[in-house]
Amino acid sequence: MRVTKEQILATAALCRLDLAANGEEAAGSLAGLAAQLDNVIRYMDILNNMDTDGVQPLYSPLQHPQPPRSDTAEKTRTAAEIIANAPEREGNFFVVPPVI
């Protein structure tokens, strides 16, 4: 399957991209994009035609249940330790610029 400039422009219009700029440079970039997309599609065709009979699926962590961990709160740092690295503070609070 060959990807044409018209197909790229139609897809770009659906994506609300303006690739239809006038000029020789724009036409050259569309031709380059068409060639790149054509290479990707050809590679996907090669992958589709590969014989995968007898090939085990890759490992997926979703297929192996994880042992649940205890859900306990741990206090690892004090407020003073955390606020010590703040560039600006007011009491036990960080001072940040106002956001509107």
N, C-alpha and C positions, 0 to 999 in steps of 0.2 A: 504494500500500500504506500503510495506516494502522498506526502503531505504537501498541499498546494498553498500558495499565498492567499488564495481566496478562503480556504478553510481556516487559516490563521486569523485573517481579518474577521471572519464570521464568529469565531470563538472569542476573539478579543472584544467584539461588540457585545456578546453575551456577558462577558466579564466586566463590561463598562471600561475597557481600556482603549485609549486612542492610539492605535498603531498605524493609522491610515495617513500619516504625514506625507506630504508631497516631496518629491525630490529623488534624486538618484541614490543618495545615501540611505534613505528610508527603504527604498526598493531592495538595495543590497542587504540591509539588515534583515528584512523579511525573508529574503532568499536564504540567508544564513540560518535564521530561526527555523525555516521549513526543513532545511537539511538536518539540523540538529534533532528536531522532533521526528523526522523520518528515521534517523539512526536509532533513536530510543524505541520506536515502534518495531523496527526490524529486530532489535535485540530482544524485545519482549516476545516476538514470534519465535525466535530461537529457543528461548526459555520454555515457551508453551509446547514446543515439539520435543523436548527432552524426555527420555524414558525415565520415569521416577518409580517404576514398579520395584518393590523390595527395599526402597529407601525409607528408613525410619524417620518419623517427624523429629524436628528439633526439640530440645528440652524447653518446656514452658513452666515457669514457676506456678502458674495457675492450676496445673494438673497435680501439683504436690501440695497438700495442705500444710500450712505452717503451724507449728505448735503455738497455742495462745500463750502470751506472756501475762504476767500479773499486772493488773491495771492499778498501780499504786502511785500516788503523788510523792515526788521526792523533792526536797528542798536542797538544791546543790550550791546555791550562792545566796548571800545576803543582799539586801537592797543597797547597803553601803558599798559592797564589792562591785555591784553592777553600775551604780551611779559614779563610781570613782573614775571611770574612763570617759565620762561625758565631757564634751568640750565646754558646755555651759549648763549649769544646774541651778535650781532654786529649791532648797530643802531636799526632799527625796524625789524630785521631779526633773525630767529633762526639759530644757528650754529650747524650743524650736521656733523658727520663723512662722508668723501667722500664715495660714492658707485660706484663701477666700474662694 
